[in-house]
């Protein structure tokens, strides 16, 4: 779903702001005659808003899936063991400075 495409299409149809329009389905909207441009504009606003909400929901779903994957990855490692290995390596390198690799430019 591409909200910007829908928004741009509606703006091309009705102009940048389109003018005032009541909320679609509200008593004010129902009281408008069917040939009143504000009635159609309200429906266009409503549809555009729906597309925006769907796009935002899709982004939120992806964000939650990525978060769940990150949590799963972080819980898969034995971090106490990883930390212990890093400490042992660092201690070994401190006591054996000759073993440090250096990159020359």
C-alpha positions as CSV (number, residue, x, y, z in Angstrom):
1,X,0.0,0.0,0.0
2,X,1.4,3.3,-1.0
3,X,0.0,6.2,1.0
4,X,1.9,8.9,-0.9
5,X,0.5,7.7,-4.2
6,X,-3.1,7.8,-2.9
7,X,-2.5,11.2,-1.3
8,X,-1.0,12.6,-4.4
9,X,-3.8,11.3,-6.6
10,X,-6.4,12.9,-4.3
11,X,-4.5,16.2,-4.2
12,X,-4.5,16.2,-8.0
13,X,-8.3,15.6,-8.0
14,X,-9.2,18.2,-5.4
15,X,-6.3,20.6,-5.1
16,X,-3.7,20.9,-2.3
17,X,-6.2,21.3,0.5
18,X,-9.5,20.6,-1.2
19,X,-11.5,22.9,1.0
20,X,-13.5,22.1,4.1
21,X,-15.4,18.9,4.4
22,X,-17.3,17.3,7.3
23,X,-16.4,13.8,8.5
24,X,-17.8,11.2,6.2
25,X,-20.9,9.6,7.7
26,X,-21.4,12.4,10.3
27,X,-24.8,14.0,10.6
28,X,-23.5,17.1,8.8
29,X,-22.2,14.9,6.0
30,X,-25.5,13.1,5.7
31,X,-27.4,16.4,5.5
32,X,-25.3,17.5,2.4
33,X,-26.9,17.0,-1.0
34,X,-25.3,14.3,-3.1
35,X,-24.1,16.9,-5.6
36,X,-22.2,18.9,-2.9
37,X,-18.4,18.6,-3.6
38,X,-17.7,18.5,0.2
39,X,-19.6,15.2,0.4
40,X,-17.2,13.5,-2.1
41,X,-14.2,15.3,-0.6
42,X,-15.1,13.8,2.8
43,X,-15.2,10.3,1.3
44,X,-11.8,10.9,-0.4
45,X,-10.3,12.1,2.9
46,X,-11.8,9.1,4.7
47,X,-10.3,6.7,2.1
48,X,-6.9,8.4,2.2
49,X,-6.9,8.2,6.0
50,X,-7.6,4.5,5.8
51,X,-4.7,3.9,3.4
52,X,-2.4,5.9,5.8
53,X,-3.6,3.9,8.8
54,X,-3.0,0.6,6.9
55,X,0.5,1.7,5.9
56,X,1.3,2.6,9.5
57,X,0.0,-0.7,10.7
58,X,2.2,-2.5,8.2
59,X,5.2,-0.6,9.4
60,X,4.3,-1.4,13.0
61,X,3.9,-5.1,12.2
62,X,7.4,-5.2,10.5
63,X,8.9,-3.4,13.5
64,X,7.4,-5.9,15.9
65,X,8.6,-8.8,13.8
66,X,12.1,-7.3,13.7
67,X,12.1,-6.8,17.4
68,X,11.0,-10.4,18.1
69,X,13.8,-11.7,15.8
70,X,16.3,-9.5,17.6
71,X,15.1,-10.8,21.0
72,X,15.3,-14.4,19.8
73,X,18.9,-13.9,18.5
74,X,20.0,-12.2,21.7
75,X,18.5,-15.0,23.8
76,X,20.1,-17.7,21.6
77,X,23.7,-17.0,22.8
78,X,25.1,-17.9,26.2
79,X,26.2,-14.4,27.0
80,X,27.9,-15.3,30.3
81,X,30.1,-17.7,28.3
82,X,30.7,-15.2,25.6
83,X,31.8,-12.6,28.2
84,X,34.0,-15.1,29.9
85,X,35.7,-15.9,26.6
86,X,36.3,-12.2,25.8
87,X,37.8,-11.6,29.2
88,X,40.1,-14.7,28.9
89,X,41.2,-13.5,25.4
90,X,41.8,-10.0,26.6
91,X,43.8,-11.2,29.6
92,X,45.9,-13.6,27.4
93,X,46.6,-10.7,25.0
94,X,47.7,-8.5,27.9
95,X,50.1,-11.2,29.1
96,X,51.4,-12.0,25.6
97,X,51.7,-8.6,23.9
98,X,53.9,-10.1,21.1
99,X,50.8,-12.0,19.9
100,X,48.8,-8.8,19.0
101,X,48.2,-8.4,15.3
102,X,48.8,-4.9,14.0
103,X,47.6,-3.6,10.7
104,X,50.2,-1.5,8.9
105,X,49.0,1.3,6.6
